Amino acid sequence: MKIKMILPALTEAKSPYWRPIKYSLFPPLGLATLAAYLDENDEVILQDEHVETLDLNDAPDLVVIQVYITSAHRAYELADHYRHEGAYVALGGLHVTSLPHEAAQHADTIFLGPGEDTWPSFLSDFHAGHPKKIYQSQIRTLAGLPRVRRDLNSCGIG
């Protein structure tokens, strides 16, 4: 399965004063953590728009987008693009948890709260052909998490 994980750029990342070195050296780990749950046979691409231009001329089966409040409009734009192209789109993050009804308009599935306990359930449901519209976290622990997929970060720093 082809999976694309995207961290859309924050609004300020488009400023001429933006310094992408921070994101290159200290990439956010949310999506890389979720990638650790994927099957080793899955083709996974993780793109961070803070440090690279997104390739929108691809055809992933599943697109996962982490949504911050300041990147929501861009995230929705990307989600709508990929849904129009036939990809299944899942959205999660702080903004989705804060405004789930808004986010649900742009996704096939939304995640409320941390994804570490709901992501494995989603993957199982997705592979079985019956993913839910909403997955809501019930557990607040980092115990037992797999290793973060640092090999997927944009700048290649592991």
DSSP file (Angstrom, degrees, kcal/mol; ACC not computed):
  #  RESIDUE AA STRUCTURE BP1 BP2  ACC     N-H-->O    O-->H-N    N-H-->O    O-->H-N    TCO  KAPPA ALPHA  PHI   PSI    X-CA   Y-CA   Z-CA
    1    1 A M              0   0    0      0, 0.0    42,-2.6     0, 0.0     2,-0.6   0.000 360.0 360.0 360.0 141.1    0.0    0.0    0.0
    2    2 A K  E     -a   43   0A   0     40,-0.2    59,-2.0    57,-0.1    60,-2.0  -0.839 360.0-177.1 -95.5 121.0    1.2    3.5   -0.8
    3    3 A I  E     -ab  44  62A   0     40,-3.2    42,-2.3    -2,-0.6     2,-0.5  -0.969  10.9-166.1-123.6 131.2    0.9    5.8    2.2
    4    4 A K  E     -ab  45  63A   0     58,-2.7    60,-2.9    -2,-0.4     2,-0.5  -0.973   3.0-166.4-118.0 126.7    1.8    9.5    2.2
    5    5 A M  E     -ab  46  64A   0     40,-3.3    42,-3.0    -2,-0.5     2,-0.4  -0.951  12.2-168.7-113.5 129.0    2.1   11.4    5.5
    6    6 A I  E     -ab  47  65A   0     58,-3.0    60,-2.1    -2,-0.5    42,-0.2  -0.955  23.9-167.5-127.2 134.3    2.2   15.2    5.4
    7    7 A L  E     -a   48   0A   0     40,-2.4    42,-2.4    -2,-0.4    43,-0.4  -0.931  30.1-145.3-110.6 101.8    3.0   17.9    7.8
    8    8 A P        -     0   0    0      0, 0.0    60,-0.1     0, 0.0     2,-0.1  -0.296  26.5 -94.6 -65.9 152.4    1.7   21.1    6.1
    9    9 A A        -     0   0    0     40,-0.1    65,-0.2     1,-0.1    66,-0.1  -0.393  35.7-115.8 -68.6 140.5    3.6   24.3    6.6
   10   10 A L    >   -     0   0    0      1,-0.1     3,-1.7    -2,-0.1     4,-0.3  -0.374  34.5-105.0 -65.4 155.7    2.6   26.6    9.3
   11   11 A T  G >  S+     0   0    0     59,-1.0     3,-1.5     1,-0.3    -1,-0.1   0.886 121.1  54.9 -52.0 -44.2    1.4   30.0    8.1
   12   12 A E  G >  S+     0   0    0      1,-0.3     3,-1.8     2,-0.2    -1,-0.3   0.661  88.0  79.3 -69.4 -14.2    4.6   31.7    9.1
   13   13 A A  G <  S+     0   0    0     -3,-1.7    -1,-0.3     1,-0.3    -2,-0.2   0.665  87.1  59.6 -67.6 -14.7    6.7   29.2    7.1
   14   14 A K  G <  S+     0   0    0     -3,-1.5    -1,-0.3    -4,-0.3    -2,-0.2   0.422  82.8 109.0 -91.8   0.8    5.8   31.2    4.0
   15   15 A S  S X  S-     0   0    0     -3,-1.8     3,-1.7     1,-0.1    -3,-0.0  -0.481  77.8-126.6 -74.9 146.1    7.4   34.3    5.4
   16   16 A P  T 3  S+     0   0    0      0, 0.0    -1,-0.1     0, 0.0    -3,-0.0   0.665 111.6  58.5 -66.0 -13.2   10.7   35.5    3.9
   17   17 A Y  T 3  S+     0   0    0     -5,-0.1     2,-0.1     2,-0.1    -4,-0.1   0.415  78.4 123.0 -94.3   0.6   12.1   35.5    7.5
   18   18 A W    <   -     0   0    0     -3,-1.7    -5,-0.1    -6,-0.1    -6,-0.0  -0.377  48.9-155.7 -65.5 137.6   11.4   31.8    8.0
   19   19 A R    >   -     0   0    0      1,-0.1     3,-1.2    -2,-0.1     4,-0.4  -0.885   8.3-172.1-117.7  98.6   14.4   29.6    8.9
   20   20 A P  T 3>  +     0   0    0      0, 0.0     4,-2.1     0, 0.0     3,-0.3   0.594  69.8  88.5 -68.1  -9.3   13.8   26.0    7.9
   21   21 A I  H 3> S+     0   0    0      1,-0.2     4,-2.4     2,-0.2     5,-0.3   0.865  81.7  59.3 -57.8 -35.6   16.9   24.9    9.7
   22   22 A K  H <> S+     0   0    0     -3,-1.2     4,-2.4     1,-0.2    -1,-0.2   0.934 109.7  41.5 -58.8 -46.6   14.9   24.4   12.9
   23   23 A Y  H  4 S+     0   0    0     -4,-0.4    -1,-0.2    -3,-0.3    -2,-0.2   0.812 112.1  55.9 -73.1 -28.8   12.6   21.9   11.3
   24   24 A S  H  < S+     0   0    0     -4,-2.1   133,-0.2     1,-0.2    -1,-0.2   0.900 117.5  34.1 -66.7 -40.3   15.5   20.2    9.5
   25   25 A L  H  < S+     0   0    0     -4,-2.4    -2,-0.2     1,-0.2    -1,-0.2   0.791 131.9  29.4 -86.5 -29.7   17.3   19.6   12.8
   26   26 A F  S  < S-     0   0    0     -4,-2.4    -1,-0.2    -5,-0.3    -2,-0.1  -0.547  78.4-176.6-130.7  67.2   14.3   19.0   15.0
   27   27 A P        -     0   0    0      0, 0.0    -3,-0.1     0, 0.0    -4,-0.1  -0.346  36.9-100.4 -67.7 145.2   11.5   17.5   12.9
   28   28 A P        -     0   0    0      0, 0.0     4,-0.3     0, 0.0     3,-0.1  -0.362  29.0-151.9 -60.7 144.6    8.1   16.9   14.6
   29   29 A L     >  +     0   0    0      1,-0.1     4,-2.4     2,-0.1     5,-0.2   0.439  66.6  97.9-104.7  -0.3    7.8   13.3   15.5
   30   30 A G  H  > S+     0   0    0      1,-0.2     4,-1.8     2,-0.2     5,-0.1   0.944  92.6  35.3 -55.7 -55.5    4.0   12.7   15.4
   31   31 A L  H  > S+     0   0    0      1,-0.2     4,-2.3     2,-0.2    -1,-0.2   0.868 115.9  55.5 -69.4 -36.4    3.8   11.3   11.9
   32   32 A A  H  > S+     0   0    0     -4,-0.3   117,-2.0     1,-0.2     4,-0.8   0.850 106.9  52.1 -64.8 -32.7    7.1    9.4   12.2
   33   33 A T  H >< S+     0   0    0     -4,-2.4     3,-0.8   115,-0.2     4,-0.3   0.932 110.5  46.6 -66.7 -45.8    5.7    7.8   15.4
   34   34 A L  H >< S+     0   0    0     -4,-1.8     3,-1.7     1,-0.2     4,-0.3   0.854 104.1  62.8 -64.8 -33.8    2.6    6.6   13.6
   35   35 A A  H >< S+     0   0    0     -4,-2.3     3,-1.5     1,-0.3    -1,-0.2   0.776  89.0  70.5 -62.0 -25.3    4.7    5.4   10.6
   36   36 A A  T << S+     0   0    0     -3,-0.8    -1,-0.3    -4,-0.8    -2,-0.2   0.721  92.8  57.5 -65.0 -20.0    6.3    2.9   13.0
   37   37 A Y  T <  S+     0   0    0     -3,-1.7    -1,-0.3    -4,-0.3    -2,-0.2   0.577  86.8 103.3 -85.0 -10.3    3.0    1.0   13.1
   38   38 A L  S <  S-     0   0    0     -3,-1.5     2,-0.1    -4,-0.3     6,-0.0  -0.324  82.7 -97.3 -75.5 156.0    3.0    0.4    9.4
   39   39 A D    >   -     0   0    0      1,-0.1     3,-1.9    -2,-0.0    -1,-0.1  -0.429  28.4-122.8 -68.5 143.5    3.8   -2.8    7.7
   40   40 A E  T 3  S+     0   0    0      1,-0.3    -1,-0.1    -2,-0.1    -2,-0.1   0.695 112.0  59.6 -63.7 -16.9    7.4   -3.1    6.4
   41   41 A N  T 3  S+     0   0    0      2,-0.1    -1,-0.3     0, 0.0     2,-0.1   0.567  83.1 103.7 -86.7  -9.4    6.0   -3.8    3.0
   42   42 A D  S <  S-     0   0    0     -3,-1.9     2,-0.8     1,-0.1   -40,-0.2  -0.469  74.9-128.4 -71.1 143.7    4.1   -0.5    2.8
   43   43 A E  E     -a    2   0A   0    -42,-2.6   -40,-3.2    -2,-0.1     2,-0.5  -0.856  35.4-171.5 -92.7 110.1    5.6    2.2    0.7
   44   44 A V  E     -a    3   0A   0     -2,-0.8     2,-0.4   -42,-0.2   -40,-0.2  -0.892  16.5-177.6-114.5 131.6    5.7    5.2    3.0
   45   45 A I  E     -a    4   0A   0    -42,-2.3   -40,-3.3    -2,-0.5     2,-0.5  -0.996   5.8-167.9-123.7 127.4    6.6    8.8    2.2
   46   46 A L  E     -a    5   0A   0     -2,-0.4     2,-0.5   106,-0.4   -40,-0.2  -0.968   9.3-174.2-115.3 118.5    6.7   11.4    4.9
   47   47 A Q  E     -a    6   0A   0    -42,-3.0   -40,-2.4    -2,-0.5     2,-0.6  -0.957  13.3-163.7-119.4 130.2    6.9   15.0    3.7
   48   48 A D  E >>  -a    7   0A   0     -2,-0.5     3,-1.8   -42,-0.2     4,-1.1  -0.944   8.3-157.6-110.6 110.6    7.3   18.1    5.9
   49   49 A E  T 34 S+     0   0    0    -42,-2.4   -40,-0.1    -2,-0.6    -1,-0.1   0.608  86.5  72.9 -67.6 -11.3    6.4   21.2    3.9
   50   50 A H  T 34 S+     0   0    0    -43,-0.4    -1,-0.3     1,-0.2   -27,-0.1   0.774 114.0  22.2 -70.5 -24.8    8.5   23.3    6.3
   51   51 A V  T <4 S+     0   0    0     -3,-1.8     2,-0.3     1,-0.2    -2,-0.2   0.443 127.7  30.1-124.3  -3.1   11.7   21.9    4.7
   52   52 A E  S  < S-     0   0    0     -4,-1.1     2,-0.4   103,-0.0    -1,-0.2  -0.995  77.3-104.3-154.2 156.1   10.6   20.7    1.2
   53   53 A T        -     0   0    0     -2,-0.3     2,-0.1    -3,-0.1    -5,-0.1  -0.674  45.8-115.7 -79.9 132.2    8.1   21.4   -1.6
   54   54 A L        -     0   0    0     -2,-0.4     2,-0.8    -5,-0.1    -1,-0.1  -0.415  15.2-133.5 -70.8 143.1    5.3   18.8   -1.6
   55   55 A D        +     0   0    0      1,-0.1     3,-0.2    -2,-0.1    -1,-0.1  -0.879  28.1 173.0 -94.2 110.6    5.0   16.5   -4.6
   56   56 A L        +     0   0    0     -2,-0.8     2,-0.1     1,-0.2    -1,-0.1   0.309  60.2  85.1-101.0   7.5    1.3   16.5   -5.5
   57   57 A N  S    S+     0   0    0      2,-0.0     2,-0.2     0, 0.0    -1,-0.2  -0.274  73.0  96.4-102.5  45.9    1.7   14.5   -8.7
   58   58 A D        -     0   0    0     -3,-0.2     0, 0.0    -2,-0.1     0, 0.0  -0.700  66.8-135.2-125.0 178.3    1.5   11.2   -6.9
   59   59 A A        +     0   0    0     -2,-0.2   -57,-0.1    27,-0.0     2,-0.1  -0.530  28.5 174.8-138.8  69.8   -1.2    8.6   -6.3
   60   60 A P        -     0   0    0      0, 0.0   -57,-0.2     0, 0.0     3,-0.1  -0.384  30.4-142.0 -72.9 155.5   -1.1    7.3   -2.7
   61   61 A D  S    S+     0   0    0    -59,-2.0    27,-2.4     1,-0.3     2,-0.4   0.843  90.4  26.3 -79.4 -37.5   -3.8    5.0   -1.4
   62   62 A L  E     -bc   3  88A   0    -60,-2.0   -58,-2.7    25,-0.2     2,-0.5  -0.994  66.4-166.5-132.2 131.9   -3.9    6.6    2.0
   63   63 A V  E     -bc   4  89A   0     25,-2.9    27,-3.0    -2,-0.4     2,-0.5  -0.982   5.1-168.5-119.7 128.0   -2.9   10.2    2.9
   64   64 A V  E     -bc   5  90A   0    -60,-2.9   -58,-3.0    -2,-0.5     2,-0.5  -0.971   6.0-171.6-118.7 125.0   -2.4   11.1    6.5
   65   65 A I  E     -bc   6  91A   0     25,-2.5    27,-2.1    -2,-0.5     2,-0.5  -0.969  16.6-146.6-124.6 127.4   -2.2   14.8    7.5
   66   66 A Q  E     - c   0  92A   0    -60,-2.1     2,-0.6    -2,-0.5    27,-0.2  -0.816  23.3-153.2 -89.4 125.6   -1.3   16.3   10.8
   67   67 A V        -     0   0    0     25,-3.2    28,-1.9    -2,-0.5    29,-0.5  -0.891  14.5-175.1-113.6 116.9   -3.2   19.5   11.3
   68   68 A Y    >   -     0   0    0     -2,-0.6     3,-1.0    26,-0.2     4,-0.4  -0.635  40.7-109.4 -94.4 162.8   -2.0   22.4   13.5
   69   69 A I  G >  S+     0   0    0      1,-0.3     3,-0.9    -2,-0.2     4,-0.3   0.912 119.6  47.6 -59.2 -43.3   -4.3   25.4   14.0
   70   70 A T  G 3  S+     0   0    0      1,-0.2   -59,-1.0     2,-0.1    -1,-0.3   0.506 116.0  44.6 -80.9  -1.9   -2.0   27.6   11.9
   71   71 A S  G <> S+     0   0    0     -3,-1.0     4,-2.9   -61,-0.2    -1,-0.2   0.285  80.3 106.6-117.0   9.2   -1.8   25.1    9.1
   72   72 A A  H <> S+     0   0    0     -3,-0.9     4,-2.8    -4,-0.4     5,-0.2   0.902  78.3  49.1 -59.5 -46.8   -5.5   24.1    9.0
   73   73 A H  H  > S+     0   0    0     -4,-0.3     4,-2.0     1,-0.2    -1,-0.2   0.921 115.3  44.9 -61.7 -42.5   -6.4   25.9    5.7
   74   74 A R  H  > S+     0   0    0      2,-0.2     4,-2.3     1,-0.2    -1,-0.2   0.907 112.4  52.2 -66.3 -41.2   -3.4   24.4    4.0
   75   75 A A  H  X S+     0   0    0     -4,-2.9     4,-2.7     1,-0.2    -2,-0.2   0.915 110.4  47.7 -61.2 -43.5   -4.1   21.0    5.4
   76   76 A Y  H  X S+     0   0    0     -4,-2.8     4,-2.9     2,-0.2     5,-0.2   0.885 109.2  53.9 -66.0 -38.1   -7.7   21.2    4.2
   77   77 A E  H  X S+     0   0    0     -4,-2.0     4,-2.0    -5,-0.2    -2,-0.2   0.925 112.6  43.8 -59.8 -45.2   -6.5   22.2    0.7
   78   78 A L  H  X S+     0   0    0     -4,-2.3     4,-2.4     2,-0.2    -2,-0.2   0.904 113.4  51.1 -66.9 -42.2   -4.2   19.2    0.6
   79   79 A A  H  X S+     0   0    0     -4,-2.7     4,-2.5     1,-0.2     5,-0.2   0.929 110.9  48.0 -61.4 -46.0   -6.9   16.9    1.9
   80   80 A D  H  X S+     0   0    0     -4,-2.9     4,-2.2     1,-0.2    -1,-0.2   0.890 110.3  53.2 -62.9 -39.5   -9.4   18.1   -0.6
   81   81 A H  H  X S+     0   0    0     -4,-2.0     4,-1.5    -5,-0.2    -2,-0.2   0.956 112.4  42.8 -59.0 -51.4   -6.9   17.7   -3.4
   82   82 A Y  H  <>S+     0   0    0     -4,-2.4     5,-2.6     1,-0.2     4,-0.4   0.850 112.2  52.7 -69.9 -34.0   -6.1   14.1   -2.5
   83   83 A R  H ><5S+     0   0    0     -4,-2.5     3,-1.4     1,-0.2    -1,-0.2   0.918 107.9  52.5 -64.4 -41.1   -9.7   13.1   -1.9
   84   84 A H  H 3<5S+     0   0    0     -4,-2.2    -2,-0.2     1,-0.3    -1,-0.2   0.842 107.4  53.0 -60.9 -33.1  -10.5   14.5   -5.4
   85   85 A E  T 3<5S-     0   0    0     -4,-1.5    -1,-0.3    -5,-0.2    -2,-0.2   0.496 125.8-102.5 -82.0  -4.2   -7.8   12.3   -6.8
   86   86 A G  T < 5S+     0   0    0     -3,-1.4    -3,-0.2    -4,-0.4     2,-0.2   0.497  74.4 137.6  99.6   4.6   -9.3    9.2   -5.1
   87   87 A A      < -     0   0    0     -5,-2.6     2,-0.5    -6,-0.1    -1,-0.3  -0.512  58.3-116.1 -81.1 152.7   -7.1    8.8   -2.1
   88   88 A Y  E     -c   62   0A   0    -27,-2.4   -25,-2.9    -2,-0.2     2,-0.5  -0.782  36.1-153.3 -84.0 129.0   -8.4    7.9    1.3
   89   89 A V  E     -c   63   0A   0     -2,-0.5    19,-2.6   -27,-0.2    20,-1.7  -0.915  15.6-174.5-117.0 130.0   -7.6   10.9    3.6
   90   90 A A  E     -cd  64 109A   0    -27,-3.0   -25,-2.5    -2,-0.5     2,-0.4  -0.975   7.4-165.1-119.7 134.1   -7.2   10.8    7.4
   91   91 A L  E     +cd  65 110A   0     18,-2.2    20,-2.3    -2,-0.4     2,-0.3  -0.942  16.4 154.7-120.3 140.8   -6.7   13.9    9.5
   92   92 A G  E     +c   66   0A   0    -27,-2.1   -25,-3.2    -2,-0.4     2,-0.2  -0.936  18.4  87.5-150.8 173.7   -5.5   14.3   13.0
   93   93 A G  S  > S-     0   0    0     18,-0.4     4,-2.3    20,-0.3    20,-0.3  -0.656  84.9 -49.2 123.2-179.3   -3.7   16.7   15.3
   94   94 A L  H  > S+     0   0    0      1,-0.2     4,-2.0    -2,-0.2   -26,-0.2   0.877 131.0  48.7 -59.7 -42.3   -4.6   19.5   17.7
   95   95 A H  H  > S+     0   0    0    -28,-1.9     4,-2.8     2,-0.2    -1,-0.2   0.906 110.7  50.2 -68.4 -40.4   -6.8   21.4   15.3
   96   96 A V  H  4 S+     0   0    0    -29,-0.5    -1,-0.2     1,-0.2    -2,-0.2   0.915 111.8  48.5 -63.1 -42.5   -8.8   18.3   14.4
   97   97 A T  H  < S+     0   0    0     -4,-2.3    -1,-0.2     1,-0.2    -2,-0.2   0.865 115.1  45.8 -65.1 -35.5   -9.3   17.5   18.1
   98   98 A S  H  < S+     0   0    0     -4,-2.0    -2,-0.2     1,-0.2    -1,-0.2   0.876 129.7  21.0 -74.8 -38.9  -10.4   21.1   18.7
   99   99 A L     X  +     0   0    0     -4,-2.8     4,-2.2    -5,-0.1     3,-0.3  -0.563  69.3 160.0-130.8  68.0  -12.8   21.4   15.7
  100  100 A P  H  > S+     0   0    0      0, 0.0     4,-2.6     0, 0.0     5,-0.1   0.845  73.9  55.4 -63.5 -35.0  -13.8   17.9   14.6
  101  101 A H  H  > S+     0   0    0      2,-0.2     4,-0.6     1,-0.2    -2,-0.1   0.890 110.7  46.1 -66.3 -37.4  -16.9   18.9   12.7
  102  102 A E  H >4 S+     0   0    0     -3,-0.3     3,-1.1     1,-0.2     4,-0.3   0.952 115.0  46.2 -65.9 -49.9  -14.9   21.3   10.6
  103  103 A A  H >< S+     0   0    0     -4,-2.2     3,-2.1     1,-0.2     4,-0.2   0.858 102.2  65.1 -63.3 -36.8  -12.1   18.8    9.9
  104  104 A A  H >< S+     0   0    0     -4,-2.6     3,-0.9     1,-0.3    -1,-0.2   0.749  90.2  66.6 -60.8 -23.9  -14.6   16.0    9.1
  105  105 A Q  T << S+     0   0    0     -3,-1.1    -1,-0.3    -4,-0.6    -2,-0.2   0.683 107.6  39.9 -69.1 -16.4  -15.7   17.9    6.1
  106  106 A H  T <  S+     0   0    0     -3,-2.1     2,-0.3    -4,-0.3    -1,-0.2   0.274 112.3  59.1-115.6   8.7  -12.3   17.4    4.5
  107  107 A A    <   -     0   0    0     -3,-0.9   -17,-0.2    -4,-0.2     3,-0.1  -0.932  60.7-143.8-139.8 158.1  -11.5   13.8    5.5
  108  108 A D  S    S+     0   0    0    -19,-2.6     2,-0.3     1,-0.3   -18,-0.2   0.775  99.2  16.2 -84.6 -33.2  -12.7   10.3    5.3
  109  109 A T  E     -d   90   0A   0    -20,-1.7   -18,-2.2    -3,-0.1     2,-0.3  -0.997  69.3-162.6-139.5 141.5  -11.5    9.6    8.8
  110  110 A I  E     -de  91 134A   0     23,-2.3    25,-2.2    -2,-0.3     2,-0.5  -0.932  10.0-144.5-122.7 152.7  -10.5   12.0   11.7
  111  111 A F  E     - e   0 135A   0    -20,-2.3     2,-0.5    -2,-0.3   -18,-0.4  -0.962   8.3-158.4-116.2 129.5   -8.6   11.2   14.8
  112  112 A L  E     - e   0 136A   0     23,-2.9    25,-3.0    -2,-0.5   -18,-0.1  -0.936  62.8  -8.6-110.3 123.3   -9.4   12.9   18.1
  113  113 A G  S    S-     0   0    0     -2,-0.5   -20,-0.3   -20,-0.3    22,-0.1  -0.315 117.9 -11.7  84.5-174.6   -6.6   13.1   20.7
  114  114 A P        -     0   0    0      0, 0.0     3,-0.4     0, 0.0     4,-0.3  -0.250  58.8-146.1 -58.9 145.0   -3.3   11.3   20.5
  115  115 A G  S  > S+     0   0    0      1,-0.2     4,-3.2     2,-0.1     3,-0.0   0.523  74.8  94.3 -92.6  -5.4   -3.2    8.7   17.7
  116  116 A E  T  4 S+     0   0    0      1,-0.2    -1,-0.2     2,-0.2    26,-0.0   0.825  95.4  35.0 -61.7 -31.7   -1.0    6.1   19.3
  117  117 A D  T  4 S+     0   0    0     -3,-0.4     4,-0.4    22,-0.2    -1,-0.2   0.736 125.3  40.3 -92.4 -22.4   -3.9    4.0   20.6
  118  118 A T  T  > S+     0   0    0     -4,-0.3     4,-2.6     2,-0.1    -2,-0.2   0.758  99.3  71.5 -96.4 -26.9   -6.3    4.6   17.7
  119  119 A W  H  X S+     0   0    0     -4,-3.2     4,-2.8     1,-0.2     5,-0.2   0.912  97.0  50.3 -58.8 -47.0   -4.0    4.4   14.7
  120  120 A P  H  > S+     0   0    0      0, 0.0     4,-2.1     0, 0.0    -1,-0.2   0.896 111.8  49.2 -60.0 -37.7   -3.4    0.6   15.0
  121  121 A S  H  > S+     0   0    0     -4,-0.4     4,-2.6     2,-0.2    -2,-0.2   0.919 110.9  50.0 -65.0 -43.1   -7.2    0.1   15.2
  122  122 A F  H  X S+     0   0    0     -4,-2.6     4,-3.5     2,-0.2     5,-0.2   0.941 109.3  50.9 -59.3 -47.8   -7.7    2.3   12.2
  123  123 A L  H  X S+     0   0    0     -4,-2.8     4,-2.5     1,-0.2    -1,-0.2   0.908 111.2  48.3 -59.0 -42.1   -5.0    0.4   10.2
  124  124 A S  H  X S+     0   0    0     -4,-2.1     4,-1.5    -5,-0.2    -1,-0.2   0.935 115.5  44.0 -61.9 -46.7   -6.8   -2.9   11.0
  125  125 A D  H  X>S+     0   0    0     -4,-2.6     5,-2.5     2,-0.2     4,-0.6   0.892 112.7  52.6 -65.2 -40.5  -10.2   -1.5   10.0
  126  126 A F  H ><5S+     0   0    0     -4,-3.5     3,-1.0     1,-0.2    -2,-0.2   0.926 110.0  47.4 -62.6 -45.7   -8.7    0.1    6.9
  127  127 A H  H 3<5S+     0   0    0     -4,-2.5    -1,-0.2     1,-0.3    -2,-0.2   0.820 110.7  53.0 -65.9 -29.9   -7.1   -3.2    5.7
  128  128 A A  H 3<5S-     0   0    0     -4,-1.5    -1,-0.3    -5,-0.2    -2,-0.2   0.562 118.4-114.3 -81.5  -8.3  -10.4   -5.0    6.4
  129  129 A G  T <<5S+     0   0    0     -3,-1.0    -3,-0.2    -4,-0.6    -2,-0.1   0.622  92.0  89.5  88.6  14.0  -12.3   -2.4    4.3
  130  130 A H      < +     0   0    0     -5,-2.5    -4,-0.2    -6,-0.1     2,-0.1  -0.371  49.0 170.5-141.5  62.8  -14.4   -0.8    7.0
  131  131 A P        -     0   0    0      0, 0.0     2,-0.1     0, 0.0    -9,-0.1  -0.417  32.7-119.2 -70.0 149.2  -12.6    2.2    8.6
  132  132 A K        -     0   0    0      1,-0.1     3,-0.1    -2,-0.1   -22,-0.0  -0.395  10.5-126.0 -82.3 164.1  -14.6    4.3   10.9
  133  133 A K  S    S+     0   0    0      1,-0.2   -23,-2.3   -24,-0.1     2,-0.4   0.819  94.8  29.5 -77.0 -33.8  -15.3    8.0   10.3
  134  134 A I  E     -e  110   0A   0    -25,-0.2     2,-0.5     2,-0.0    -1,-0.2  -0.993  58.5-172.1-134.7 134.5  -14.0    9.0   13.8
  135  135 A Y  E     -e  111   0A   0    -25,-2.2   -23,-2.9    -2,-0.4     2,-0.5  -0.995  13.6-165.6-121.7 123.9  -11.4    7.4   16.1
  136  136 A Q  E     -e  112   0A   0     -2,-0.5   -23,-0.2   -25,-0.2     2,-0.1  -0.943  20.3-122.2-117.3 126.4  -11.2    8.9   19.6
  137  137 A S        +     0   0    0    -25,-3.0   -22,-0.1    -2,-0.5     3,-0.1  -0.344  30.2 172.0 -64.4 138.8   -8.2    8.3   21.9
  138  138 A Q        +     0   0    0      1,-0.1     2,-0.4   -24,-0.1    -1,-0.1   0.476  58.7  71.0-120.3 -12.5   -9.1    6.7   25.3
  139  139 A I        -     0   0    0    -25,-0.2     2,-0.4     2,-0.1   -22,-0.2  -0.885  54.5-166.0-114.8 137.9   -5.6    6.0   26.6
  140  140 A R        +     0   0    0     -2,-0.4     2,-0.3    -3,-0.1    -3,-0.0  -0.659  50.0 102.8-121.9  75.0   -3.0    8.5   27.7
  141  141 A T        -     0   0    0     -2,-0.4    -2,-0.1     2,-0.1   -25,-0.0  -0.992  52.9-155.7-150.0 151.7    0.3    6.7   27.9
  142  142 A L    >   +     0   0    0     -2,-0.3     3,-1.4     3,-0.1     2,-0.1   0.355  57.5 125.5-104.2   1.2    3.5    6.4   25.9
  143  143 A A  T 3  S+     0   0    0      1,-0.2    -2,-0.1     0, 0.0     0, 0.0  -0.377  74.9  13.8 -63.5 135.1    4.3    2.9   27.3
  144  144 A G  T 3  S+     0   0    0      1,-0.2    -1,-0.2    -2,-0.1    -2,-0.0   0.548  84.8 151.9  80.9   8.3    4.9    0.2   24.7
  145  145 A L    <   -     0   0    0     -3,-1.4    -1,-0.2     1,-0.1     3,-0.1  -0.427  45.6-116.4 -70.4 146.2    5.2    2.6   21.7
  146  146 A P        -     0   0    0      0, 0.0  -110,-0.1     0, 0.0  -109,-0.1  -0.289  46.1 -74.4 -73.0 168.1    7.3    1.3   18.8
  147  147 A R        -     0   0    0   -111,-0.1     2,-0.1     1,-0.1     0, 0.0  -0.384  54.7-105.0 -64.2 139.1   10.5    3.1   17.8
  148  148 A V        -     0   0    0      1,-0.1     2,-1.9    -3,-0.1  -115,-0.2  -0.396  28.1-120.4 -63.8 139.2    9.9    6.4   15.9
  149  149 A R    >   +     0   0    0   -117,-2.0     3,-1.7     1,-0.2     4,-0.1  -0.515  47.3 160.2 -83.4  71.2   10.6    6.1   12.2
  150  150 A R  G >   +     0   0    0     -2,-1.9     3,-1.3     1,-0.3    -1,-0.2   0.681  63.6  75.1 -66.6 -17.5   13.3    8.8   12.1
  151  151 A D  G 3  S+     0   0    0      1,-0.2    -1,-0.3    -3,-0.2    -2,-0.1   0.638  90.7  58.0 -69.4 -11.8   14.5    7.3    8.8
  152  152 A L  G <  S+     0   0    0     -3,-1.7  -106,-0.4  -107,-0.1    -1,-0.2   0.473  77.0 119.7 -96.9  -3.3   11.5    8.9    7.1
  153  153 A N  S X  S-     0   0    0     -3,-1.3     3,-1.1     4,-0.2  -106,-0.1  -0.261  73.2-114.4 -67.8 156.7   12.3   12.5    8.1
  154  154 A S  T 3  S+     0   0    0      1,-0.3    -1,-0.1     2,-0.1  -130,-0.1   0.742 108.9  44.9 -63.5 -30.4   12.8   15.0    5.3
  155  155 A C  T 3  S-     0   0    0   -131,-0.2    -1,-0.3     2,-0.1     3,-0.1   0.488 103.8-120.1-101.0  -1.4   16.4   15.8    5.8
  156  156 A G    <   +     0   0    0     -3,-1.1     2,-0.6     1,-0.3    -2,-0.1   0.598  61.5 144.6  79.4  10.4   17.7   12.3    6.4
  157  157 A I              0   0    0   -133,-0.2    -1,-0.3     1,-0.2    -4,-0.2  -0.743 360.0 360.0 -84.5 122.7   19.0   13.0    9.9
  158  158 A G              0   0    0     -2,-0.6    -1,-0.2    -3,-0.1    -8,-0.1   0.397 360.0 360.0-110.0 360.0   18.5    9.9   12.0
